[in-house]
Structure formats: structure tokens, C-alpha cells
Amino acid sequence: MAHLYKKIIKGRTYWYLRETHRVDGKVKLKWQKYLGTADSILAKLEKAE
């Protein structure tokens, strides 16, 4: 199942959609998609409407 993941880089917050799974008891990244900052995500949503 995919979930939102927040990364803070140099004080700025960036959002990713990522999916993980377990391999030998450890969590491994399956895939990750960059979504952008909160402002850019909001702008994309407003444009889509």
C-alpha cells in the first residue's frame, strides 16, 4: 500500500508517494514518486478541478 512520506531538506518540506515491502524482516523501498512541496501539490489539485 502506498503512503505519503515527508522529507525535510535544508529546512524545506518535500512530499513523496512511496511503497515499501518486507524482505527478510527488513523494510525495503519498492518505489517512490516525487510529488513536490505542499504549495505545488495544492496548485496542481486546483488546476485539475
Beta strands, then each sheet from edge to edge (+ up, - down):
strand 1: 2-9
strand 2: 12-23
strand 3: 26-36
sheet 1: 1+ 2- 3+
end
